[in-house]
Amino acid sequence: MENSTSSFLETRPLELYVFIDPACNDCWFLQPILRRLQIEYERYFTLRVVLRTSLPSLNLPSVRSFQEDDTYDKNHTAFPSIAIKAAEFQGKRAGLRFISKLFEYSHLKDRNVNAFSVLVEIAELVYLDIDEFIRDFASKNVHRALQIDLYMAKEMEVDSAPTFVFFNENIEDEGLKVSGLYSYEIYEQIIEELIGQTIYPETPPPLEELFKRFDTLATKEIAEIYRMTEKSAERELKKRLLQQHIERLAVQDITLWRKKV
């Protein structure tokens, strides 16, 4: 059975496109679901996060002269989308870390993520190469990458975020589009139906490894990943807090945890 499954998954049978909008509230709530899918079922799919913004225009003369002294005072509603693509130029995981911190700043800390200075601050916190990030931010290649995302959204008829589009190995089959936000179990069921056989979740990695992959994690999120109660999760987290392995961040009514720097 193991050999059969291993052979079947030498190439991941599904492609998963997740369309998000930096200004979308539901995209923030999608994040724990997407992380858990990656941890438990990533061997079944390749993931691509695509931007589907609601911006009416991406004509951005204000970023072309970003080298000027007033750069850090500039604001634009398109800046978060451009910044995400600039972060992705430093790697897929770098892009995902940037998106996570961007949502945290926007939805929990009420920071103005349309401000270039705030986006640079986020880039620093997720350990991007800042010089490269600033250079890429105004490059034609990053703007072209964003235009490609918007083109993909149009081609796949994605008109809202968040939206999942699943493709299987049969290139003749149309993608399965799932718009909106649903429970974790719905996405599990979809993956299993598209695979055509029972899927089994991977055992989650040790908590220390989880904090290396994701910058901050909420208590509830950790509880769901390890399939335990929030009370049990908090007890385990407090042990590591006392050992000074992690630190606690109280943001609004949510407790976040991160690896101690």
DAWOSUL-V694109 format. One record per residue. N is the residue number from 1. RES is the residue in one letter. D_CENTER is the distance of its C-alpha to the mean C-alpha in whole Angstrom. Layout:
n:N res:RES d_center:D_CENTER
n:N res:RES d_center:D_CENTER
This chain:
n:1 res:M d_center:33
n:2 res:E d_center:31
n:3 res:N d_center:32
n:4 res:S d_center:32
n:5 res:T d_center:28
n:6 res:S d_center:27
n:7 res:S d_center:29
n:8 res:F d_center:27
n:9 res:L d_center:24
n:10 res:E d_center:25
n:11 res:T d_center:23
n:12 res:R d_center:20
n:13 res:P d_center:21
n:14 res:L d_center:18
n:15 res:E d_center:16
n:16 res:L d_center:13
n:17 res:Y d_center:12
n:18 res:V d_center:9
n:19 res:F d_center:10
n:20 res:I d_center:9
n:21 res:D d_center:11
n:22 res:P d_center:10
n:23 res:A d_center:14
n:24 res:C d_center:13
n:25 res:N d_center:13
n:26 res:D d_center:13
n:27 res:C d_center:9
n:28 res:W d_center:9
n:29 res:F d_center:11
n:30 res:L d_center:9
n:31 res:Q d_center:6
n:32 res:P d_center:9
n:33 res:I d_center:10
n:34 res:L d_center:7
n:35 res:R d_center:8
n:36 res:R d_center:11
n:37 res:L d_center:12
n:38 res:Q d_center:10
n:39 res:I d_center:13
n:40 res:E d_center:16
n:41 res:Y d_center:16
n:42 res:E d_center:14
n:43 res:R d_center:17
n:44 res:Y d_center:18
n:45 res:F d_center:15
n:46 res:T d_center:14
n:47 res:L d_center:10
n:48 res:R d_center:10
n:49 res:V d_center:7
n:50 res:V d_center:10
n:51 res:L d_center:11
n:52 res:R d_center:13
n:53 res:T d_center:15
n:54 res:S d_center:18
n:55 res:L d_center:20
n:56 res:P d_center:23
n:57 res:S d_center:24
n:58 res:L d_center:22
n:59 res:N d_center:25
n:60 res:L d_center:25
n:61 res:P d_center:28
n:62 res:S d_center:27
n:63 res:V d_center:24
n:64 res:R d_center:27
n:65 res:S d_center:29
n:66 res:F d_center:26
n:67 res:Q d_center:29
n:68 res:E d_center:31
n:69 res:D d_center:32
n:70 res:D d_center:30
n:71 res:T d_center:27
n:72 res:Y d_center:25
n:73 res:D d_center:27
n:74 res:K d_center:25
n:75 res:N d_center:23
n:76 res:H d_center:22
n:77 res:T d_center:19
n:78 res:A d_center:18
n:79 res:F d_center:17
n:80 res:P d_center:13
n:81 res:S d_center:13
n:82 res:I d_center:15
n:83 res:A d_center:13
n:84 res:I d_center:10
n:85 res:K d_center:12
n:86 res:A d_center:14
n:87 res:A d_center:12
n:88 res:E d_center:11
n:89 res:F d_center:15
n:90 res:Q d_center:15
n:91 res:G d_center:13
n:92 res:K d_center:10
n:93 res:R d_center:9
n:94 res:A d_center:10
n:95 res:G d_center:7
n:96 res:L d_center:4
n:97 res:R d_center:7
n:98 res:F d_center:8
n:99 res:I d_center:5
n:100 res:S d_center:6
n:101 res:K d_center:9
n:102 res:L d_center:10
n:103 res:F d_center:9
n:104 res:E d_center:11
n:105 res:Y d_center:14
n:106 res:S d_center:14
n:107 res:H d_center:14
n:108 res:L d_center:16
n:109 res:K d_center:18
n:110 res:D d_center:19
n:111 res:R d_center:19
n:112 res:N d_center:19
n:113 res:V d_center:16
n:114 res:N d_center:18
n:115 res:A d_center:20
n:116 res:F d_center:20
n:117 res:S d_center:21
n:118 res:V d_center:18
n:119 res:L d_center:16
n:120 res:V d_center:18
n:121 res:E d_center:18
n:122 res:I d_center:14
n:123 res:A d_center:14
n:124 res:E d_center:17
n:125 res:L d_center:16
n:126 res:V d_center:13
n:127 res:Y d_center:16
n:128 res:L d_center:16
n:129 res:D d_center:19
n:130 res:I d_center:20
n:131 res:D d_center:23
n:132 res:E d_center:21
n:133 res:F d_center:18
n:134 res:I d_center:21
n:135 res:R d_center:22
n:136 res:D d_center:20
n:137 res:F d_center:19
n:138 res:A d_center:22
n:139 res:S d_center:23
n:140 res:K d_center:23
n:141 res:N d_center:21
n:142 res:V d_center:18
n:143 res:H d_center:20
n:144 res:R d_center:20
n:145 res:A d_center:17
n:146 res:L d_center:16
n:147 res:Q d_center:19
n:148 res:I d_center:18
n:149 res:D d_center:15
n:150 res:L d_center:17
n:151 res:Y d_center:20
n:152 res:M d_center:18
n:153 res:A d_center:17
n:154 res:K d_center:21
n:155 res:E d_center:22
n:156 res:M d_center:20
n:157 res:E d_center:21
n:158 res:V d_center:18
n:159 res:D d_center:19
n:160 res:S d_center:17
n:161 res:A d_center:13
n:162 res:P d_center:11
n:163 res:T d_center:13
n:164 res:F d_center:13
n:165 res:V d_center:15
n:166 res:F d_center:17
n:167 res:F d_center:19
n:168 res:N d_center:22
n:169 res:E d_center:24
n:170 res:N d_center:27
n:171 res:I d_center:26
n:172 res:E d_center:29
n:173 res:D d_center:27
n:174 res:E d_center:25
n:175 res:G d_center:21
n:176 res:L d_center:20
n:177 res:K d_center:19
n:178 res:V d_center:17
n:179 res:S d_center:17
n:180 res:G d_center:16
n:181 res:L d_center:15
n:182 res:Y d_center:17
n:183 res:S d_center:17
n:184 res:Y d_center:16
n:185 res:E d_center:19
n:186 res:I d_center:19
n:187 res:Y d_center:16
n:188 res:E d_center:18
n:189 res:Q d_center:21
n:190 res:I d_center:20
n:191 res:I d_center:19
n:192 res:E d_center:22
n:193 res:E d_center:24
n:194 res:L d_center:23
n:195 res:I d_center:23
n:196 res:G d_center:27
n:197 res:Q d_center:27
n:198 res:T d_center:26
n:199 res:I d_center:23
n:200 res:Y d_center:23
n:201 res:P d_center:20
n:202 res:E d_center:20
n:203 res:T d_center:21
n:204 res:P d_center:18
n:205 res:P d_center:19
n:206 res:P d_center:21
n:207 res:L d_center:19
n:208 res:E d_center:20
n:209 res:E d_center:18
n:210 res:L d_center:15
n:211 res:F d_center:15
n:212 res:K d_center:15
n:213 res:R d_center:12
n:214 res:F d_center:10
n:215 res:D d_center:11
n:216 res:T d_center:12
n:217 res:L d_center:13
n:218 res:A d_center:15
n:219 res:T d_center:18
n:220 res:K d_center:18
n:221 res:E d_center:14
n:222 res:I d_center:16
n:223 res:A d_center:19
n:224 res:E d_center:18
n:225 res:I d_center:16
n:226 res:Y d_center:20
n:227 res:R d_center:22
n:228 res:M d_center:24
n:229 res:T d_center:25
n:230 res:E d_center:23
n:231 res:K d_center:26
n:232 res:S d_center:26
n:233 res:A d_center:23
n:234 res:E d_center:24
n:235 res:R d_center:27
n:236 res:E d_center:25
n:237 res:L d_center:23
n:238 res:K d_center:26
n:239 res:K d_center:28
n:240 res:R d_center:26
n:241 res:L d_center:26
n:242 res:L d_center:30
n:243 res:Q d_center:29
n:244 res:Q d_center:27
n:245 res:H d_center:24
n:246 res:I d_center:22
n:247 res:E d_center:22
n:248 res:R d_center:21
n:249 res:L d_center:20
n:250 res:A d_center:21
n:251 res:V d_center:20
n:252 res:Q d_center:21
n:253 res:D d_center:22
n:254 res:I d_center:19
n:255 res:T d_center:19
n:256 res:L d_center:17
n:257 res:W d_center:17
n:258 res:R d_center:17
n:259 res:K d_center:19
n:260 res:K d_center:22
n:261 res:V d_center:22
